[in-house]
Amino acid sequence: MPDRVTERIEETPFGEALSERYLAYALSTITARSLPDVRDGLKPVHRRLLYAMHELRLDPTAGFKKCARVVGDVIGKFHPHGDVAVYDALVRLAQDFAARYPLVEGQGNFGNIDGDNAAAMRYTEARLTAIAELLLRGIEEDAVDFRPTYDGEDREPIVLPAAFPNLLANGASGIAVGMASAIPPHNAAEICAAAIHLIQHPKASSEDLLAFVKGPDFPTGGVLAEDPVAIAAAYETGRGSFRLRAAWSVERGRHGTWQIVVTEIPYQVPKARLVEQIAALLAERKLPLLADVRDESAETVRLVLEPRARTIEPEMLMETLFRATALESRLSLNMNVLDGGRTPRVMSLKEVIRAWLDHRHEVLVRRSRHRLAAIERRLEILAGYLAIFLDLDAVIRIIREEDHPTPRLMERFSLTEVQAEAILNMRLRSLRRLEEMQIREEHAKLTREKREITTLLKDESRRWTRLAAEIEEVRARFATSPRRTAISSAPAEIAVTTEALVEREAITVILSEKGWIRAVKGSVAEPGELRFKEGDRLKRLVPCETTDRLCLFATNGRAYTLKAADVPRGRGDGQPVRLLAELGNADDVVALFLAREGTRFLLASRSGRGFIARAEDLLAEKRTGRQVLNLRPNDEAGFAAPVEGDHVAALGTNRRLLVFPLEEVPELARGSGVILQRYRDGELATLKTFPLSEGLTWRTGTRHRTDTDLSPWLGSRGQTGHAARPGTLE
């Protein structure tokens, strides 16, 4: 190795070198790959695709060219990355089910809504759409800045002029390092109307603009089922999510039969995979209300869903499908974009539209100055033509006789060098056919245009008026394109029940100490006569009906929901409860009870922390259950006592009893709770709620004693309590 290289070696800590290089990579990913620019709504690869197609003259009126040619130009000149990634970006710009307003017109197989891929780039052809022309309009008129390409052999635009509000109209999504962007598509006419309103009312808020922008407008339609307050909050902060549902209707048949027809599915959900998902859940018997699904789609979507019985309500059937399948999906809103200074930040709806308007204003100024300079150059040349018009013979003589005619013409007719060169570059035929009237008409016309542009550049209000007129032209152009996504309020909660399919009858659910569960018909008269496996015994009897739902509370603090109809029935030992609920090997059952609406339960851990929870907050649709009681290390849930009365009795293993008002315990949906009783040593042994007027009952052997005077143990929540009587608290 040459000495001049080895002498420059510097020792750097590995962590410092790694962090420096990773930071450079992260910044490159954020600014040059993943996040869209707020001004034109494009990532670099999309911008380079459109510009390369513009360079290839692939205008809407021109013929198509092979996509392989386009991809080759993009890779070779502007975007040194893989051809597959570039072609995928090109295909997405051409898919009318992926882009609300396609920027590329494709010819050939560009994929479909079923999720099939496009044909290879050697088979497909493409050209720009009229909307892409709007994005590129003025790019030859110094409307935007250019920079050298990666190899320095060419130039590329930093941003497009963007006469079309592409960021909101087509949306964008990307994942960078430490940040992401997710912007759904919107209706272009609504965006333009909001932009015009913002020009006329600069102090308008994002909420004011929602009078025009109703919400996302997806190319595949669907129903936006979201609360207006949540939509307003999302656009105000730039972050949120939207619930999108499939559009469906009921088709009635003979003899009271009916079927549901889905005509629009959520955005970015492949139809074939959706049908496969529904069919798989149907085969696994996880959709008890559905009998069959058929795909009868042709050019439009048509999914037919048949109910298992005519007595089922269509709304209830669709609710089960919305909960279990991709017929309902959540789409994020995260307007994290690069602003005009190439800085990533989350913007509100107003800030996004304001940034686009400011960009359009800058483009208008730059194009006006470019046009003004061109007019001034032309006026200078026309003035030269007028100067020589009356003495063309002298001009011809100078050209024929002089070795250096330029200075001679300048001297003879008082011309500038630009004027003299323009005259010398004219063809002789054109020189002879110069007509004074035509020259003067063009001169006068350009003079008027120059005056108008000069006035425009001096008057900002006039520029905004011009800009509003341009945006109004775009709005009128898309006003005939109606909104595809319907707007609906947040759907009302529909209780999904299988009563239409399950025969309602009384049963008793039996749970053993070792976790075996079964059900018997009717009630159990003598629990002592029940038989269990050797070494096992009864833990809990729950009288209920087959249509009820049971709540299983475990030592891990999770609540699991069991359908009474799913509990195995018969004379055997039943089956392990872990087959119905995903309990860990170290977890055990604390309580099993009916989860009826309006009932409440006091949940507590062994360490003496707890809170009151409603039965509705304990229900979960998944086998994994719901985490309700948050536990600290080395702690476990120990109690789920039904709330009955006005006081709480807490007895520790240290035989100290504390009685305190129930109103001191908060009601929560989830949490670690509050301290019910403190312990220097020991833990919570017994917990119950009761009416203070009825007192507490103690059992010692076969004797029972009821204390109605509990003043020795009365206190406030969180105290240690006082020594309890001997015996067991019932």
N, C-alpha and C positions, 0 to 999 in steps of 0.2 A: 504494500500500500504506500502511495507517495507520502513523503513527509508533510507536505502542505495540508494533507487531509488528516493525518493522525495528530498533528499539532492542534487541530480545532475540536478534538473530542472533549466534551464536557460531561462530567458526572452529574446525573440528576436522580433524585430519589424516585423509585419506581412508582409510588403512589402519586407523586406530583406529575410525572410524565403521563401516567394513565389518565388522571383526571383532566389534564389539559387537552389531551387528544379526544377524550370522550366528550368534553364540552364542545369542541369544534365539530365533532360528528353530530351532536344533538342540535346545535344551532343550524347546521347544514340541513338536517332533516326537517326542522321546523320551518325554515325560511325558503328552502329550495326544493321541497318535495311534497310535504304532507298537508300544509295549511293553505287554504285559498286566499287570494287577495280580495279585500273588501271592495275594490274598485271595479274589477271585471269578473269576480267570482270564480276565477280559474286557478288551478294549480299549474306549475310550470309545464308539465307534460301536455296538458290540454291546450295551453296557450301556444306551445310550440307546434302542436298538431295543426291548429287552425292557421297559424302563420305559414307553416310549410305548405299547406293546401292552397293558401292565398298566393304564395310564390309560384305554385304550379298552375295557377290560373284555373283552379277548380271551382269556379263560380256556379251559382244555381242554374245559369243558362248555358254553361259549358257541358261538355261530355264528361262521363265518369272515367276515372283512372283506377287501376288495380290498387288495392289497399297495400299490397307489398311495396309498390312504388312509393306510396306516401310514408309508410313506416321506414323504408330505407332512407328517404330524405331526412326524416326527423332524427333518426339515429346518427346518420352521417354528418349532418350539419349542426344540429342543435342539442340533442338529448342522448348522450353516450351511455345508454342503459340497454337492457334486454329487449329484444324485439317482441317477445310475448307480452311483456308489461305494456309496451307502447300500443300494441294491437288491441289488447283488452281495453285500454283507455279509449281508443278510437271506436271500438264496438259499442261501448256504453254510451258514447255521444250520439250514436245512431239508433239506439233502441227506444222506441216510443213508449214502452212499458217501464223503462228505467229513467229516462229523461222527460220531464214535463214538456220541454220545448227542445226537441233534438237539434243539435248544431251541425250534424252530419247527416246527409241523405245517403243511405246505403242501397246497394243493388246486389242481391244475392241473399244467402242465408246468414242473418245476423243474430240468430238465436230466437227464443220465444219465451213466453211467460211460464211455460212448463219447467224451465230451468235448463233446456238444451243449449249447448254451446254453439257459437257461431262457426261457420266453415273456416277453413284455413285462409290466410290472407291472400294466397295466390288465386283463390277462387272468387273473392268478393271485390266489389268496386265501391267507390265513394266519391262524393263531392260535397261542397258546403251548402248549407241551407240559407234561406233569406235571413234567418235570425242571426246566423254566424256573420253574415254580411253587415248587420247592424253593429255587431261587436267590433268589426274591423274597419268600419266607416271612418275615413279620415286618417288612416294610418300612414298614407303617403303624403300627408299635408303637415308633417311635423307636429302631430297631435300628441305624441308620447315620446318618451326618451328611449333610445336604443343602447345596447351594450354589446361588447364583443362576445362571440360564442366561445365555447369551451376551448377551441383550438386557435382562436384569434383570427380565423380566416373569413369570418362573416359577422353579421350583426343580427341581433334579435331584439324584439320589443320587451321592455321591462314589464309593461302592462298594456292591454289593448284599450282603444278609445271607449268602447263599451257604451254604445247608444241604447243598449238593452239591459235591464236590471237583472243580470244573469245570476248573481249570487243567491238572491231570494227566489227567483223564478225557477231555476233548475236545482237549487240546493247544492250541498257539497258535504263530503264526509272524509275524514282522514285521521290517522293516528300517528302522532309524532312521538318524540321522547319526552315523557312527562306531561303531555297535554294532547288533547284530541279536539276534533271539530265535528259537529253533526248538525247540519242545517237542512230541514226538509224543503221540498219544492213548494212554491206558492203560485197564485194566479197572477200573470203579468199585468193584466188590466187593473187589478186591485192595487198592485205595487205602484204602478204609474199614477193612479188616482191619489194614493197616499203621498207620493213624491210631489205632485202638483200642490196638494194641500199644505205640505211642509214648506214649499216655496212661498206660498201666499201667507202662511202663518208660521214663521220661523220658531215661535215659542211653543208650538204644539208638542204635546207629550206622546209617548208611545201608546198610552191608552187612547188618546184622541185619534191616532192613526189606525187603531183597530176598528174604527167605524168604516174603514175602507178595506183593510186587510183582515178578512174574517178568520183566517187561520191557514194552515197548510192546505195545499191543493195537489193531491197525488195523481200521477198519470194513470194509476189503476183504479182510481175512484175510492170507494169505501165510505164509511160513515165515521166522522170524527166525534167520538162520544166523550166530551170533556167539559168540565165546569167552566163557564166564562171567566170566573175569578182566577182559576188556575191558568187559563190561557193568557189573561192579562198579566199575571205575575211572571209568567215565563218570558213574554216578550219585553217586559220591563227590565228584567235582570239579565236576559240573554241565556238563561238556563232553565230547563224544565223538561217535561215529557208529555206526550200526547197518546191517548188511547184511541187506536184505530180499529174499527170493526168491519167485517164483511157486510155488504149490502145483500139483503135477502127478502124474499116474499113467500107467501103461502099460496099454493095452487090446490084448489079444491077438486076432488074427484067424486065418483058415485058413492052412494050409500054412506055418506059422512066421512069418507077417506080423504086424506090430504097428504101433501108432501111439501117440503121446503126447497126452494130453488135459490141458490147463491149465484148472483150475477156479477159481483165485484168482490175481489179479495184484497187483503191488506197489501200495502206497498212492500216490495222486495221479498215477498213470500212466493217461492216457486210453486205453481199449482200442482205439479205432479207429486212433489214431496208432501204437500198438504193432504192430498188424497191418500197417499201412503200412510201418513201419520194417523188419519182418521180410521183407515182400515185396520191398522195395527192395534189401536186402542179398542176398536170394535171386537177384534179377535181375542184380545185379552180381557174382554168383558168389563172394561172400564167406562163404557158408555152405555149404561143400562137402558136408556130411553131411546137409543138409536137402533134401527133394524138393519139398514143398508145405506151405502153411499155409492153413487154412480157419477162418472164424469161424462157429461153429454156435450162438452164444449166443442165448438167449431171455430169460427172467427171471434166469437165472443165467449165469455166465461159462462158456463152453466153446470153447476154442481147440484145434483139432486140428493136430498137427504130424506130417507123414509123413516117415520117413527115406528116404534115397536107396537104401539097401540093407539087407537083413535082417541082415547080419553086423555092422552097427554096434551098439555098446553104447548103450542109452538114456541112461545116465549121461554118456557122452562127448558125445552129441548135445546134451543139455541144458547141458553145460559150455560148449560153443561158443556156445550161445544166451545163456547167462548173461553171458559175456564180451563179446558183441557187441551185445546188445539190452537194452532196459529190463525184461526179465524178471527182472533183478537190478538193484537200485538201492541207493544209499547214502543214508540219511536221517540228518541231523545232530541232535545233542542239544546245545542251548545254552540252559540255563535262566537266561537273562538276563531278569529281571522287575523290576517296581517293588515294593519292599517296603512295609510299612505307612507309612513316612515318605515315600513317593513318590520313593525314591532307587533308581536302577537298579543292580543288582548280580547276579552269577551265584551261584545257590544250589545246594546239594546236594539230594538227595532228602529227607533228613531236614529240612533247613531249609525246604523248600517245604511239607512236611506240617506242620511246627511252626508256620509262619506262618499256615497255614489254621486250625489248631487254636486258636491265640491269637486269631484274628479271631472264630472261633465262640464262644470264651469271652467275648469282649467283647460280642458280640451277645446272648449269654445273659444277661449282667449287665444290659445296657441294656433288654432286653425285660422282664426281671424287675422292674426299677425302674419301668418304664412301667406294668406290670400292677399293681404295688404301689400306685402313685399312683392308678390308676383304682379299685382296691378301696377305698382310703381315702376317695376322694370318694363312692363308693357307700355305704359304711358311714355316712358322715356324713349322707347323705340318708335312709337307712333309720332312723337314730337319730331324725331329725326326724319321720318318719312315726310311729314308736312313741310319740313325745312327744305327738302330737296325736290319736292313735287313740281315746283314751277320751273326748275332748271335741270331736267333729267339729262339733257344733252351734255351739260357740263359734267355731270356725274359719270356718264359713260366715257367721256373723253379722259377724265382723270384716271379711271380704271384701266383704260387702254394704254395710256401714255406713261403713267407714273410707275416707277419700280416699287415705291412704297406709298400706295394710295391712301392708307389710313391717316397719316398726319396731314396729307394734302386735303382730304375731305374735311377733316376737323378744322383746318384753317379756313378753307373756302366757305363752309356753311355754318361755322361756329357750332360744331357738333362735339359731343362727348365721345370717348373711345368706344363705349358700349353701342352708341348710335351708329358710329362709323362701321364697326364690325358687323352689326346687323344688316346694314345696307350692302356691304361687300359680300355677305353670305347669302344674299337673295339671288334667285335665278334671274337671268336677264329677262325672261318672259314675264315674271312677276313684276320686275322693275318697270317694264313697259306698260303693264296693265294697272298700275297704281291708280286708284280713283280717289279723288279728294273727298267726295261725299262719304264713301265707306269708311275712310280713315277717320274723318271727323265724327261720324256717328259712333264708331267704336270708341274713340277718344272720350266723347261726351258720356257714353254709357259707363265706361270704366271710371270716369271722374265722379259720377254720381255714386257708384258702388264704393269708391274709395271714401267719399264723404260719409256714407252710411256706416262703413266699417269703423272709421275714425270716431264717429259719434258713439258707436256701440262700445268701443274700447274705453271711452272716457266715462261712460254712464253705466254703473253696475246694475241699477234697477232695470235698465233696458236689456242688459245681458240676461238677467234672470227671467224677464218676460219672454225673451227669445228661447231660452232653455225650456220654459214651461210649454211653449208652443211646440217645440220638438218632441217633448215627452207626451204631449196630448196626441200628436200624430201616432206615436207608438201605441198609446192606450187605445185609440180608435181602431188601430189595426188588429188588436187582440180582444176588443170588446165583443166580437162575435164568437169568441171561444168561451163557452160557458164553464162555470166551475164544475169540476168532476167529483170532488169530495164534498158530500153533504155535511152540514154542521148540525150537531145535535147536542143537547145538554147531557150532563153526566147521567148514565142510566140508573134507574131506581134498582135497589137491591131486590133480586128475585130469589125467594127461598127455593132452592133446588131440592126436591124430594122425590123419592122413588115410591111414594104411596100408590101411584097408579099401577105399579108393577108388583109390589109386595103386598101380600095379604096381611091385613092388620090383625094381630092376635096377641094375647098376653103371654109373656114368657118370663122366666127368671134366669138371669145370667149368674153363673157360679164361677168364682175365681179362687184357686187354691193358693196356699202359701208358697209353693214352688213354681207358681206362674202358669198353671194349666187352666184354660178357660173353656167353658161349654155353656150351653143353654138348654133348659127343659121347658116344655109347654106348661102353661099355667103357673101356679104358685107352689112353693115348697112348704108343706105343712110341718114336717119334722126335719129340720136341718141336720139333726144328729144322725139320721138314717142315711145321709149321703155317703157314698163310698168314693175313696180316692186311692191313688197309688200308695204303696207301702212307704211309710214315713212322711206322708203328706197329709194336710188337713185343710179345712175351710178357712178362707181368708175374708171373702166378701160375697154377700148375696145381694143382687140388684134386681128387684121386680121392675119390669118395663114392658114395652110393646115392641113388636118387630120394626116399627117405623121410627123408633126413637134412636137417638145418638148418645153414646156413652163417652165420658171423659176419663182417660186413664192418666193419673198424675204420678210421675216417676221421681226417683231420687236424684236424677240429673237436672231437675227443675223444668223439664219439658212436659207439655200436655199433649196427649195423643187422642184423636177422635176415632172411636170404633162404632161402626153401624151395627145395631143390634141384630139386623137380619144377616150380617156376615159372620156372626158368632156360630161356630159349629154346634149342631144339635144331635142328640142321640143318647144312647145309654152308656157310651164309652167314657173315657177320661177327658175327651176334648182334644185340644191341641195347645202347644205352647203359645202364650200371648205374644211372644216375639215374632210369630209369623204374621200377626195383624199389625204390630207396631214395631218400628225399628229401634229396639232397646239394645244398648250395649251390654256386653257380658257382665260388666261390673254394676249395671243399673238394676234396680228393683222397683216393684210397684209400691207406691205409697198409698194410693186410694183409687177407687173405681166408683163413679157415681153418674147419675143422669145429668146431662147438661141442658137443663130446661131454661128457656128465656126468662129473665127476671130473677133467677136465683144467684146468690153470691157465696163465695167461699173465702175463708181465711187461709192463705198459703203461708207457710213458714219453714225455715231451715232449722237444722239441729242447733245452730249457733244462736237461735233466738231472734232472727230477723224475718220480717214478713210484711204482708199487705193484703188488702181485700181485692179480689178479682171477680168480675162478672163472668157468668157461664159463657156468654157470647164471646168473650175475649180468650177463652180457653180452647175454642174449637179450631181445628186445623184440617185442611183438605188432604194433606200429604201424609204418607206413612212415617215420615221423619218427624212429624209433630211440630210443635211451636215452643220456642224457648220463652217461658213465662217468668220463672224465678231465677234471677241471675245469682250465681253462687260464687263465693270466694274459695280460694284454694283450701283443700282438705275439709270442705264443708259439703253437706248434701241436704236435699229437701227431705222433710220428715212429716209434714202435716198438710192436710187439705180439709179443714173443718167447715161444714156448712154454717153459714151465718144465721143464727137464731137467737134473738134477744138483744140486749143493749150493753152487755159487759163481756169481757174476755178474762178467762182464767188460764194462767200460764204456770205450770209446775215444772221445776227443774229436777235433774237427777240429784241435785244437792238437797232435795226435799224442802225447797223454799217456794212458797206460793205467792203469786201476785195477781190481784184482781184490779182491772182498770176499765174505764169506759171504752166501748167499741168505737165511739166517734173519734178517738185519738189515733185510730189506725187509718191511714189514707187508702183510697181506692185507686188502683193503677191497672193499666193493661199489661205492663211488663216492667220489671225492675228488680232491684235487690231488696227493696222494702226498707222498713225502719226497725230500730231495736225494740222488741217487745219486752224482753226481760234480760237483765245483765247477769253474768255469771263470773265469779272469780275462778271457780273450777266447776266442771260439769257442763251439761248442755240441757236443752229443752226436752222434757220427758213426756208431758201431756199438755194439750192445748184444746180449748173448747170455748164456744160462745154460749151465753145463757141469759135468761132474764134475771136481773138482780133480785127481784121480789120472790122468785122461787128458790133461791139459794143454791148450794152445791151439795151433792150427795157423795158420801164416802162409803166404801165397802171394805170391811175387815173380816176376812173369812166368809161366813154366811150372814154376818150382821151388816145392816145398812144404817147410815146415820145422815140426816140432812141438816146442814147449817144454814139458817136464814140470816143470822147476824154475821156478816162478813167484814165488819169494820176492822178487825185486826189485820186483814190482808189487803184492804183497799188502798190504792195508791195511784200513781201516774205511770204511764207507759215508760219503759226504760229503766225502772227501778229494779232492785234485786229481790224484793219481796221479803216475807217472814216465814218462819218455820211452819210447816204444814202439819196437819193431824196425821197420825198413822193410818195406813190403809191406802186404797186405790181410789183415785178420783174418777167417778163415773160421768 
